[in-house]
Structures are given as structure tokens and as C-alpha cells.
Amino acid sequence: MGLYTSRHPFARFELVTRPFMAFVRFYCRLQVEGVDHLPSNGPFILAANHSSHADTAVIFAALPRAMRKCVVAAAAREYFFDGGMRQSVSRMLFNVIPVARKAPFGEDPLRHVVRALREGYGVLLFPEGTRSQNGQLGPFRSGIGRLAAEFPEAPIIPVWLDGTARVLPKKATVPIPRPVRVRVRFGAPVAHAPADPANTASWRAVANDVREALIQLSGARR
């Protein structure tokens, strides 16, 4: 492993990562549940609801320190991979890998995700594909079902975030994080329908099962 882990000295020696994660935990008064559901090694998929640009930072802050270098975050290529500071910081802190929202014909938008899973990484995905407009869980894209078909041994761990939309609202006039309490809940691996690499309908069934698991997790007793 190491293909997607940032090699920047600040990342390798956690000169920025550790203080940043500690700040997130403190600033958001982070409450974390269900860490025991996280696999000890990869490959695995973290499937989370998405309502804020703060989501990735909060999830990484909730992960055990030793696991952070073994997890990559799938991020929109069109937004995060601009060749500038946003890309550099995201790579350093979250090992981001690109996913094309509108891939050209013939290009696999999930090719980096597939490669990361083959390398044994855990991959953080937001199956809605975009941030929620109203805080409600949107429909899931079928890509997570395709990954389940290609990597049947990789558990899908649902992750429910509560509070990030208030920390950094999608339509905030000034993008300054607010000190709002945030909860992160990791659920048990999803028992989903069988997925067939050649059957796109089965991908959709898996996506629906993962979405239902997140709905159930959101209403779990605190």
C-alpha cells in the first residue's frame, strides 16, 4: 500500500494532519459511535450521507489515527482537482482520489476507486454524488452497487453524519465553519442484495439497500 497515500512530508510525519484532526474533534465537539464496526484492514467502503464540505474532515477526524493513512476519500474531479491549493491540501489531509461526475465517453469515472480497493485501501464514498439541498438523504447512484459486484469481499460500512450541515452549510454566504456539535455513527456492515458485474439492476438494488441502512442508522438510539 502507498499508491494513494500522500507522500508530502507534512502528511508522512503528520505535521499538519494530527493538529488538524485534533482541532476538528475539539471545534465540532465530535461524538463518535460504532468504531468497533470498522474493519481492521482493507479493502472496505465507507458510505456516508453528504450535506457539507465539512463531511470528509469530520469522518477522518472520527477514524482511529492508525487507519487514516489507509483510507482514501473519493472527491469530485471537477471541483477538487484544480491543480491548486485545494487539491494539495485535500491530498495531504484526506488522500483524495478523483471521481469524474461527467466522465468523457469511454472513461471509467470510478477507475481510481477500483484501483484503491484493489490496493487494499478503505474508500470513503458519498453515494448521493452531491451535497443534499435540504438535509434529507437523496437517491443513491448505482456506482456503489457496481463496486459491491467487483469487490464482494469488501464490507460496506454505513456512516451517518449529524450536524455538519450546520457547521458549514451548502449555501453559506461566508464559508466559515461554525462551532456546532457533530455526531458520527459507524454502522455494522450492510447486508445487501447479491451484485452481479453484468447486471446493472443488481447494482441499483445494492444502492437501495445501502441507502436503507443509512436511514436506519440515522434513527438509531443515541
C-alpha positions as CSV (number, residue, x, y, z in Angstrom):
1,M,0.0,0.0,0.0
2,G,1.1,3.5,-0.6
3,L,-0.1,4.3,-4.1
4,Y,-2.7,6.8,-3.0
5,T,-1.2,7.8,0.4
6,S,0.1,11.3,0.3
7,R,3.9,11.5,0.2
8,H,4.1,15.1,1.2
9,P,6.4,15.4,4.3
10,F,3.7,17.2,6.2
11,A,1.4,14.2,5.6
12,R,4.1,11.5,6.1
13,F,5.1,12.9,9.5
14,E,1.6,14.1,10.4
15,L,2.9,17.6,11.0
16,V,-0.4,19.1,9.8
17,T,-2.7,16.1,9.9
18,R,-2.6,15.4,13.7
19,P,-3.2,19.1,14.7
20,F,-5.9,19.5,12.1
21,M,-7.8,16.3,13.2
22,A,-7.5,17.4,16.9
23,F,-8.9,20.8,16.0
24,V,-11.8,19.3,14.2
25,R,-12.6,17.0,17.1
26,F,-12.4,19.9,19.5
27,Y,-14.2,22.5,17.4
28,C,-17.1,20.3,16.5
29,R,-17.2,18.6,19.9
30,L,-17.1,15.4,18.0
31,Q,-19.1,12.4,19.3
32,V,-18.2,9.1,17.6
33,E,-20.1,5.9,17.8
34,G,-19.6,2.4,16.4
35,V,-15.9,2.5,15.8
36,D,-15.9,-1.2,16.6
37,H,-17.7,-1.8,13.2
38,L,-14.7,-0.6,11.3
39,P,-12.6,-3.4,9.7
40,S,-9.1,-3.8,10.9
41,N,-7.8,-3.8,7.3
42,G,-9.0,-3.2,3.7
43,P,-10.4,-3.2,1.3
44,F,-13.7,-1.7,2.6
45,I,-16.1,1.0,1.7
46,L,-17.4,3.8,4.0
47,A,-20.7,5.0,2.6
48,A,-21.8,8.3,4.2
49,N,-24.6,10.8,3.8
50,H,-23.4,14.1,2.3
51,S,-24.6,17.6,3.3
52,S,-21.5,19.7,3.7
53,H,-17.9,20.2,2.6
54,A,-17.1,19.5,6.3
55,D,-18.2,15.9,6.0
56,T,-14.8,14.4,4.9
57,A,-12.9,16.3,7.6
58,V,-15.3,15.1,10.3
59,I,-15.1,11.5,9.2
60,F,-11.3,11.4,9.0
61,A,-11.2,13.0,12.5
62,A,-13.5,10.3,13.7
63,L,-11.3,7.5,12.3
64,P,-8.7,5.9,14.5
65,R,-5.4,7.6,13.9
66,A,-3.6,4.5,12.6
67,M,-6.4,4.0,10.0
68,R,-6.2,7.4,8.3
69,K,-3.3,6.6,6.1
70,C,-5.1,3.5,4.8
71,V,-8.3,5.4,3.8
72,V,-8.8,7.5,0.7
73,A,-11.6,9.9,0.0
74,A,-13.4,9.9,-3.4
75,A,-13.9,13.6,-4.4
76,A,-15.3,15.3,-7.5
77,R,-12.5,15.7,-10.0
78,E,-14.2,18.9,-11.4
79,Y,-14.1,20.6,-8.1
80,F,-11.1,19.3,-6.0
81,F,-8.6,18.5,-8.7
82,D,-7.9,22.0,-10.0
83,G,-4.1,21.8,-9.6
84,G,-4.2,24.5,-6.9
85,M,-4.1,24.8,-3.1
86,R,-7.5,23.0,-2.7
87,Q,-6.1,19.9,-4.4
88,S,-2.8,20.0,-2.5
89,V,-4.4,20.4,1.0
90,S,-7.1,17.7,0.2
91,R,-4.4,15.2,-0.9
92,M,-2.3,15.9,2.2
93,L,-5.2,15.6,4.7
94,F,-7.5,13.1,3.2
95,N,-5.6,11.2,0.4
96,V,-8.3,12.3,-2.0
97,I,-8.7,10.5,-5.3
98,P,-10.7,11.8,-8.3
99,V,-14.2,10.7,-9.4
100,A,-15.5,12.3,-12.6
101,R,-19.1,13.4,-12.3
102,K,-19.3,13.8,-16.1
103,A,-16.7,11.4,-17.5
104,P,-16.0,11.5,-21.2
105,F,-17.2,8.7,-23.3
106,G,-15.1,5.6,-22.7
107,E,-13.6,6.8,-19.4
108,D,-14.4,4.9,-16.2
109,P,-15.3,7.5,-13.6
110,L,-14.6,5.1,-10.8
111,R,-11.2,3.8,-12.1
112,H,-9.2,5.3,-9.2
113,V,-11.7,3.9,-6.6
114,V,-11.4,0.5,-8.2
115,R,-7.7,0.7,-8.1
116,A,-7.6,1.9,-4.5
117,L,-9.8,-1.1,-3.4
118,R,-7.5,-3.4,-5.3
119,E,-4.6,-2.0,-3.4
120,G,-6.4,-2.7,-0.1
121,Y,-7.5,0.8,0.9
122,G,-10.6,1.7,2.6
123,V,-12.6,4.2,0.4
124,L,-14.8,6.9,1.6
125,L,-17.8,7.5,-0.7
126,F,-20.8,9.8,-0.7
127,P,-23.2,7.7,-2.8
128,E,-25.6,10.6,-3.3
129,G,-23.0,12.1,-5.5
130,T,-23.6,15.7,-4.3
131,R,-24.4,17.5,-1.2
132,S,-28.0,17.5,0.0
133,Q,-30.0,20.6,-0.6
134,N,-32.3,20.3,2.4
135,G,-30.6,17.8,4.8
136,Q,-32.7,14.9,3.5
137,L,-31.0,11.8,2.2
138,G,-31.1,11.9,-1.6
139,P,-31.2,8.9,-4.0
140,F,-28.0,6.9,-4.3
141,R,-26.1,6.4,-7.5
142,S,-25.6,2.9,-8.7
143,G,-21.8,3.0,-8.6
144,I,-21.7,1.7,-5.1
145,G,-23.5,-1.4,-6.4
146,R,-21.0,-1.9,-9.1
147,L,-18.2,-1.8,-6.6
148,A,-20.0,-4.3,-4.5
149,A,-20.2,-6.6,-7.5
150,E,-16.5,-6.2,-8.3
151,F,-15.4,-6.5,-4.7
152,P,-17.8,-8.8,-2.9
153,E,-15.3,-9.4,-0.1
154,A,-15.2,-5.6,0.8
155,P,-17.7,-4.7,3.5
156,I,-19.8,-1.6,3.1
157,I,-19.9,0.4,6.3
158,P,-22.7,2.9,6.6
159,V,-21.7,6.2,8.2
160,W,-24.3,8.7,9.4
161,L,-23.3,12.3,10.0
162,D,-25.4,14.6,12.1
163,G,-24.6,18.3,12.4
164,T,-22.2,19.0,9.5
165,A,-24.8,20.9,7.5
166,R,-24.9,23.5,10.4
167,V,-21.1,23.6,10.7
168,L,-20.7,24.5,7.0
169,P,-24.0,24.9,5.2
170,K,-24.0,24.3,1.5
171,K,-25.4,27.8,0.7
172,A,-23.4,29.7,3.3
173,T,-22.7,33.3,2.3
174,V,-19.4,33.2,4.1
175,P,-17.8,29.8,4.2
176,I,-16.6,29.9,7.8
177,P,-17.2,26.8,9.9
178,R,-19.5,27.2,12.9
179,P,-18.7,25.5,16.2
180,V,-21.7,23.1,16.2
181,R,-21.7,19.7,17.9
182,V,-21.4,16.9,15.3
183,R,-22.1,13.1,15.7
184,V,-20.6,10.4,13.6
185,R,-22.1,7.0,13.7
186,F,-20.5,4.0,12.1
187,G,-22.9,1.1,11.5
188,A,-22.5,-2.6,11.0
189,P,-21.6,-3.9,7.5
190,V,-24.6,-3.7,5.2
191,A,-26.3,-7.0,4.4
192,H,-27.1,-6.2,0.8
193,A,-28.6,-8.0,-2.2
194,P,-26.2,-10.0,-4.4
195,A,-24.5,-7.9,-7.0
196,D,-23.6,-9.1,-10.5
197,P,-20.9,-7.2,-12.5
198,A,-23.0,-7.8,-15.7
199,N,-26.4,-6.8,-14.2
200,T,-26.9,-3.1,-13.6
201,A,-30.3,-3.7,-12.0
202,S,-28.4,-5.6,-9.2
203,W,-26.2,-2.5,-8.7
204,R,-29.3,-0.4,-8.1
205,A,-30.6,-3.0,-5.6
206,V,-27.4,-2.7,-3.6
207,A,-27.5,1.1,-3.7
208,N,-31.1,1.0,-2.3
209,D,-30.0,-1.5,0.4
210,V,-27.1,0.8,1.5
211,R,-29.4,3.8,1.5
212,E,-31.9,2.0,3.6
213,A,-29.1,1.1,6.1
214,L,-28.2,4.7,6.4
215,I,-31.8,5.7,7.0
216,Q,-32.0,3.1,9.8
217,L,-28.7,4.3,11.2
218,S,-29.9,7.9,11.3
219,G,-32.8,6.9,13.5
220,A,-30.7,4.6,15.8
221,R,-30.9,5.3,19.5
222,R,-28.1,7.6,20.6
